[in-house]
């Protein structure tokens, strides 16, 4: 065994450190961000009339699949939620559970006036804004927004992933707000 090389230590720990070091290097980081930007798979969570516009956006005329976005059924294989329209308290729970089941990095697009601020139902007891439940990355105004607006939002999200990377700073803000709401609710 003359001239041989022997490594002593925890192989799993060393492998994790090497992978982390490789992922932080510029070429590999760019490749990972490019792959994430062009593999946005939205989960089907149609809650209102904006779902028809989303269906039209993925139809042959607009064909959002050419941008690397492919609608998928299971939340565990998706990384994008498009909240289309009115989000009631009951559906807000479903949206939050779906968001928690998605793989990281995960992204959210709020589509339509109802998802952004309640729209026609702004004074209803049962309507929740999307940004109160999950962190929203892109907002699409309109009632209902056109399929071109959804295509532009997908492209904007891809540009954001390429420029900023795949970090999520708004998670801490959401968790902080949830803790504050629990404290305020406990005081009442």
N, C-alpha and C positions, 0 to 999 in steps of 0.2 A: 504494500500500500504506500509506496513511495510516491510523493508528489500529488497525492490525492487531496481533495477538498472535503472538509467535514463541517457541516452546519449544526450548531447546537442551539436549541431554543424551541419556542412554540411556533410550529409551522403555520397554524391558523392566524396567529397574531402578526407574524411576518408577512403573510399573504395579504392580510387586510391593509397593513401599512404600505406595502408596495402598490396595491390597487388604488389606495387613496392618493398616493404620490403621483401615479400615472394619470388619474382622473383630473388632477389639478394642473397638469401640463397643458399648454396651449393647444397643440394639434388634436389631442384626444378630447379635450373639453369642447372644442369647436365641433368635432364630429358628433358628440353626444347631444349637444344643443341643436345641431342641424337635424339629427334623427328625431328629437322630440318635437321640433317645430313642424316637421313634415309628416308626423304621425299623430295628428289630433283626432281622436276617435270620440265623438260625442255620444253620450248615452241618451236613449229615448226617454224623455221626461216631459211629455206634452201636456200642458195644463190648461191651454186656452186656444184661442183662434190663431195665435202666432205660430202654432204647430203646423198649420196649413202652409204658411209662408216658408217654414223650415223644410217641409216636404217639397215645395216647389224649388227651393234652393238646391236640393240634392237631386232633383229631376234632371233629365237630359238637357234642358234648355240652359240651365246655369251650371250644373255639374260641379259641385264643390269637391268631388272626389279628385279632380285634377289638381287641387291645391294640397292634397295629402290628408283630407278630412273624410273619414268614412264612418257613417252612423253604425253603432253597434248596440247589441241588446243587453249584455250583462255589464253591470257597473264594475266588476272586478277586472275587466279587460279594457276599460276605457280610461281616459285621462281628461275629459272635457265634459262639463255639463252646460247645456244651453237651457236656461230657464226661460220658457216661452210663455209670456203672459202672466195672468193672475196666479199668485201663489197664496193659497189659503193656509190657515193654521194647520189643517190636516195634511196638506201636501208639503208644507214646510218641514214637518217631521220626516216625511219620505225623502225630500230633497237632502236634508242633513244626513240621514242614514246612507243614502246613495253616495253622497260626497265623501263620507267617512270610509266607505267600502272601496272607493277608487284608489288606484295606485298613484304613488308620487312620481313625478310632479303632476299636480292636478290643477285644472284651470276652469274658470266659470265665466260664461257670457250671459248677461241679463238682456233679454230681447223683448222689446215692447214697453209701452208706457206703464202697463200694469205691473210688470216685474220691477220697474225702476222706482215708481212712486205710488202705485196703486191704480193709476189711470182713471177710468170711469168709476171705479169702486173705491176711491181714495178715502171716503169717510165710512167705509164698511167696518163692522166689528171683527170681521173674519179674515181680512186681507193683511198679508205680511209682505214687507219689502224683501227682496232677495238678499240685499246686503246686510240685513239683520240676522240672517240665518247662516249664510256662508260667504266667504270673501269673494267679491266679484272683481274680475280683471277687466272686462270690456263691457260697456253699456251701449245698447243699440236703441235709440229713441224711435218713436213712431207708433202708430196705432192702425193697423199692424205695420211693422217695418217691411220694406221690400226685400226680396231675395238678394238683391245686389248689396244691401246693407249688411246682411249676414256674411256674404262673401268678403266684403271689406273688413268686417270684424275678425274673420278668420285670418286674413292677411295681416291685420294689425297685431293680432296675438302672435303670429309667427315672427313678425319684426320685433316684438317685445321680447320674445324668447331668445332671439338671436342677439339682441343688444344688451339685455340685462342678465341673461342666463336664466336658470330655472330655480332661483331662490324664492322663497315665500316670506316676505317681511310682514305681510298683513295678517299672518296667522297669530302672531303675538298680540296684535291689536284686537282681533276678534275675541281671543281668549280673555284679554283684559276687560273688554266691554261686557262679556258674559259674566265675569266675576263681579263687576260693578252692578249689573242688573240683579244678580242674586243677592247682593248686599242690600240694595235698595228695596227689593221685594221682601227681604227678611225684616226690614225696618217697618214696613207697612203692616 
